[in-house]
Amino acid sequence: MLAKRIIPCLDVRNGRVVKGTKFTNLADVDDPVKLAQFYSECGADELVFYDITASAEGRKIFCDVLKEAASNVFIPLTVGGGINTLDDFERVLNSGADKVSVNSGAIADPSIISNAAKKYGNQCVVLSMDVSLIDGKYKVFSKGGRIETDIDAIEWAKFGEDNGAGEIVVNSIDTDGVKKGFDINLLNAICANVNIPVIASGGAGSIQHFIDLFKTTNVDAGLGASVFHFNEFSIKTLKNKLKESGIEVRV
Amino acid sequence: MIAVIDYGVGNLFSLTHSLKKIGADSVVTNDKEIIKKADKLILPGVGAFGDAAEKLKKDGLDKLIIEQCNDGKPLLGICLGMQLLFDKSFEYGEHKGLGLISGEVLPLKDYVNGLKIPHMGWNSLKFYDDNPLFNGTAEGQYVYFVHSFFAKCNEGLSATCDYGIEVTAAVRKNNVFGMQFHPEKSGEVGLNILKQFELYNG
């Protein structure tokens, strides 16, 4: 049977891993290549590399880091951050990415989803969205969760699927960084409306949060950052506990 | 030496680096003379069947691959490269494959009611033969899949995984091997499968 996936996310700036709490207060954690290898050996099912640099120089360092990681780690790698054009897809795919996640770039130019899907295949295109509940409606935010848009998150997810995204990452701004659990209501609302894999992001703080996530939603994967980087619990322990709870995982 | 056939379909970064990792002597090429001289062939591929089949045909690589396989040269098709081994595919129309293994490629969505498409992620293997490429791999171990179409084979079924139906995960007919999953993305299990292909000597 298809296993639920556990995915550590590495936010990379200037060749180093950082993790934001509510997207600010970044703290240095580790070397991305070593961390990627470590996670892979510990049973991570996939890795996300998120490029949070803005400069051209930073982009180059990021691609060098990605190449080194992809030459040593043989599990799927998704890359996000700064993906605005097909050239950006090309740049990270040539550096070893398997999937490319597009967020603000798709809000600015929604045709990038279908164009990338046509050129590289649906399996390669991940629509990532930052979502917050505003006046009872799930709204999409751009620019790393800083700018509210008029886009309805559920409509946006459906648009992504219809235009060739092979997977959706749903990051809840409301639960991100506070470690009180995933945004179950939001995730259920998205899962009810699309038929492609959904990755939950934002709110992982304990093993129980992952158990609740897989028991109460139909998501395919749970993403975590600081819980793994600060070794609050290991991926191995997490997966064993998930298995004990009757959740299919690769152990 | 293993020749990874480069016909402009998909990203070969992981495959070439995983072959390097296991110490295999390999080259990425579309040069027919190099392909003829190689001991083994890998046919990779990601994307649409029709487009890929067209590209193979355009360069005359289709005929060469068939010839080489009929002469007994081991070939491993990966993902779309596996699907291309079959007679035909119904991915956006009807397209002719290499016909090295009897069967056809069909859309998963018509067979796996309500399950998500693509079938993406780690799924566990069930064996149907004693495929030498699975030496060192236990039944039930997980490998990484990402695909929306699947092969319905009339012969050569080697392994399946459970995704609503039993989905063909691997095929083998004599010297011709195929994997629907990505060994180059399947961690240690996948690296071992590639290693077994390198070691395979008929």
Chai-1 contact restraints between the chains, C-beta under 6 A:
chainA,res_idxA,chainB,res_idxB,connection_type,confidence,min_distance_angstrom,max_distance_angstrom,comment,restraint_id
A,M1,B,D162,contact,1.0,0.0,6.0,A-B,restraint_1
A,L2,B,G121,contact,1.0,0.0,6.0,A-B,restraint_2
A,L2,B,N123,contact,1.0,0.0,6.0,A-B,restraint_3
A,A3,B,W122,contact,1.0,0.0,6.0,A-B,restraint_4
A,R5,B,G121,contact,1.0,0.0,6.0,A-B,restraint_5
A,D45,B,W122,contact,1.0,0.0,6.0,A-B,restraint_6
A,S71,B,H17,contact,1.0,0.0,6.0,A-B,restraint_7
A,F74,B,S18,contact,1.0,0.0,6.0,A-B,restraint_8
A,F74,B,G187,contact,1.0,0.0,6.0,A-B,restraint_9
A,I75,B,G187,contact,1.0,0.0,6.0,A-B,restraint_10
A,P76,B,K185,contact,1.0,0.0,6.0,A-B,restraint_11
A,L93,B,N11,contact,1.0,0.0,6.0,A-B,restraint_12
A,G96,B,F13,contact,1.0,0.0,6.0,A-B,restraint_13
A,G121,B,V46,contact,1.0,0.0,6.0,A-B,restraint_14
A,G121,B,G47,contact,1.0,0.0,6.0,A-B,restraint_15
A,Q123,B,P118,contact,1.0,0.0,6.0,A-B,restraint_16
A,Q123,B,V146,contact,1.0,0.0,6.0,A-B,restraint_17
A,G166,B,P118,contact,1.0,0.0,6.0,A-B,restraint_18
A,N195,B,K116,contact,1.0,0.0,6.0,A-B,restraint_19
A,I196,B,K116,contact,1.0,0.0,6.0,A-B,restraint_20
A,P197,B,K116,contact,1.0,0.0,6.0,A-B,restraint_21
A,P197,B,M120,contact,1.0,0.0,6.0,A-B,restraint_22
A,R250,B,W122,contact,1.0,0.0,6.0,A-B,restraint_23
A,R250,B,Y142,contact,1.0,0.0,6.0,A-B,restraint_24
